[in-house]
């Protein structure tokens, strides 16, 4: 049973480049894209879905999110908007609530957030641990995440938990030893918050130890790099061949050169700068240097509690001077590159049939209509 | 038949001030609020609706929107984000498309936008004409708007149309004469784009003539004031007792003093500054001077095509340093003040039962979760 999708005023395939087709159609067979082209050339199919003149884009690939947690930090957000500084220290609040929560509480919140993302067009999401920070709590957070996505990331090295204050190296030994052993079976990736400027995060040597241990355990590498200062994170990520260096808010010329020469994607998270009232990353500098740029939400209860990739696209255009086309590519194909996936982030033949429908005549409306829920994932009968 | 609404973790009534009640309930009778209080004190009722621990706020009052138009200007938006300047000149594109559209085309777009707003928590919306700019087209735009809202505003003086280029005074004579006569039966308000800095808009004398004629025809007054420069609009609005001066992006000390001493609400439209990449109004200066501040979307196809009051709240907090409480008040009670309405914008006993439900434990999430569609208007059976 295949399905012909018609009534597509504008189709973005990302194949090749943005790959825009007007008055398009698309055939989905067994969960994959089987044919793409002009509506007039469409082949017959078993079923037909008409979108009534809307836009179709690849489902968003949100390659950076922290969705396994409990508790509410809206009061901390309010205080920060009144002038309190963000340094990552508030993560401890969420750690306490997460440790105290039952599996079902964590699972319920996680499922609700993934559903909320899907309702906003996100069809692939990476989910990190990092609010457990004990062997058992990190492992259970990853086990819960793996119920919903294959893109699970072990982030035991999110912050140094309070009980290890002043003993960061001891905590790193725990992370790289028994915690990694317990978590690796549930994770595809390992990540570390490399930020010497924060008393709560990890310096370059500690980050290297975490990444090396993760790699030895068979995990792919990702790095929280250069969020609060121009630290060693980006160059470490490139040196070790990490799939992505995330944040990239404070970069030196050497950082940009390293990214341009390497295979590491620069993942920008402008929702964080919005919600912490911080300066935005310099996306144009990266693009002009030839760096592959991804956009992601960083959805988390502390520094950025948006789940909307469309909002991140609007910020990328307004605040980072990306074009609507660049921003959409980075939110789809860019995210796929950051996860080293070739089956998502585009709608070429053979891709997963992860379609997002924009209720508008053009993908440009994703930036042109900020804050308006005009995009959702298309649910096709028989999808898997 | 009355209805008891329960399961309200947090209720904002705006009565008095923000009027927050935790673990609250509310009785709706014949479309009005009949009782408000703690859940434990709730009286019996004929029907019951349980919100499962969500937040209830007054439905948003969007006191500034341009929703009667045809055409698409997303390409102009894209060009502006790449550096083209906004001076109001692009309005002509929408005027041509609107004149060419049938009533049903205009009505379809208008209804879709009002429904989109309601789905995002807006229960009162003001709708302006201003894309017809002929006697017949302005009158028909207002007639269509009046099908959906009592808050209709005659904005024949939106820009000088191309066919009157260089003859602005002749166009003002048309606006204040036959156009006003044709439009007044369908309008509650008259408005003018007072902006000597734009070649397309109206200077102080022209604006005064439009407002005086509208007042003589029985209409209330509103002014597009001080958007692109510190012109005469704000002080003219206060002098003539206008309900609202809208934009207020460029203010002198004398403008702030005038607003503080008068009865005119300052309506801020931060979505415009977002979508035109312009500096934001100084909300704190106005609040500290004691000015009543409203927030509205300015939803329109040129300078700001958002319909989301929640997005405007998030911008107000991030960019204008309003607190989440101030921003919510301005988006509800402030909007009501800008429309001189006492029956909306609050949930005191006797108010219209215009309830917006926030899928979160606190109203703070409206700013804490930017871009996420967590708020919608509550549809109660028997509502009218």
HADDOCK unambig.tbl for C-alpha pairs under 7 A between the chains (distance, minus, plus):
assign (segid A and resid 74 and name CA) (segid B and resid 364 and name CA) 6.14 0.50 0.50
assign (segid A and resid 74 and name CA) (segid B and resid 365 and name CA) 6.43 0.50 0.50
assign (segid A and resid 74 and name CA) (segid B and resid 368 and name CA) 6.24 0.50 0.50
assign (segid A and resid 77 and name CA) (segid B and resid 368 and name CA) 6.56 0.50 0.50
assign (segid A and resid 78 and name CA) (segid B and resid 324 and name CA) 6.99 0.50 0.50
assign (segid A and resid 81 and name CA) (segid B and resid 317 and name CA) 6.95 0.50 0.50
assign (segid A and resid 81 and name CA) (segid B and resid 318 and name CA) 6.77 0.50 0.50
assign (segid A and resid 81 and name CA) (segid B and resid 321 and name CA) 7.00 0.50 0.50
assign (segid A and resid 274 and name CA) (segid B and resid 318 and name CA) 6.98 0.50 0.50
assign (segid A and resid 277 and name CA) (segid B and resid 318 and name CA) 6.51 0.50 0.50
assign (segid A and resid 305 and name CA) (segid B and resid 368 and name CA) 6.28 0.50 0.50
assign (segid A and resid 305 and name CA) (segid B and resid 369 and name CA) 5.10 0.50 0.50
assign (segid A and resid 306 and name CA) (segid B and resid 369 and name CA) 4.85 0.50 0.50
assign (segid A and resid 306 and name CA) (segid B and resid 370 and name CA) 5.57 0.50 0.50
assign (segid A and resid 306 and name CA) (segid B and resid 371 and name CA) 6.57 0.50 0.50
assign (segid A and resid 306 and name CA) (segid B and resid 372 and name CA) 6.20 0.50 0.50
assign (segid A and resid 307 and name CA) (segid B and resid 372 and name CA) 6.40 0.50 0.50
assign (segid A and resid 308 and name CA) (segid B and resid 371 and name CA) 5.90 0.50 0.50
assign (segid A and resid 308 and name CA) (segid B and resid 372 and name CA) 5.80 0.50 0.50
assign (segid A and resid 311 and name CA) (segid B and resid 371 and name CA) 5.30 0.50 0.50
assign (segid A and resid 317 and name CA) (segid B and resid 81 and name CA) 6.96 0.50 0.50
assign (segid A and resid 318 and name CA) (segid B and resid 81 and name CA) 6.77 0.50 0.50
assign (segid A and resid 318 and name CA) (segid B and resid 274 and name CA) 6.98 0.50 0.50
assign (segid A and resid 318 and name CA) (segid B and resid 277 and name CA) 6.52 0.50 0.50
assign (segid A and resid 324 and name CA) (segid B and resid 78 and name CA) 6.99 0.50 0.50
assign (segid A and resid 364 and name CA) (segid B and resid 74 and name CA) 6.16 0.50 0.50
assign (segid A and resid 365 and name CA) (segid B and resid 74 and name CA) 6.43 0.50 0.50
assign (segid A and resid 368 and name CA) (segid B and resid 74 and name CA) 6.24 0.50 0.50
assign (segid A and resid 368 and name CA) (segid B and resid 77 and name CA) 6.56 0.50 0.50
assign (segid A and resid 368 and name CA) (segid B and resid 305 and name CA) 6.28 0.50 0.50
assign (segid A and resid 369 and name CA) (segid B and resid 305 and name CA) 5.10 0.50 0.50
assign (segid A and resid 369 and name CA) (segid B and resid 306 and name CA) 4.85 0.50 0.50
assign (segid A and resid 370 and name CA) (segid B and resid 306 and name CA) 5.57 0.50 0.50
assign (segid A and resid 371 and name CA) (segid B and resid 306 and name CA) 6.56 0.50 0.50
assign (segid A and resid 371 and name CA) (segid B and resid 308 and name CA) 5.88 0.50 0.50
assign (segid A and resid 371 and name CA) (segid B and resid 311 and name CA) 5.28 0.50 0.50
assign (segid A and resid 371 and name CA) (segid B and resid 371 and name CA) 4.33 0.50 0.50
assign (segid A and resid 372 and name CA) (segid B and resid 306 and name CA) 6.21 0.50 0.50
assign (segid A and resid 372 and name CA) (segid B and resid 307 and name CA) 6.39 0.50 0.50
assign (segid A and resid 372 and name CA) (segid B and resid 308 and name CA) 5.80 0.50 0.50
assign (segid A and resid 373 and name CA) (segid B and resid 373 and name CA) 6.37 0.50 0.50
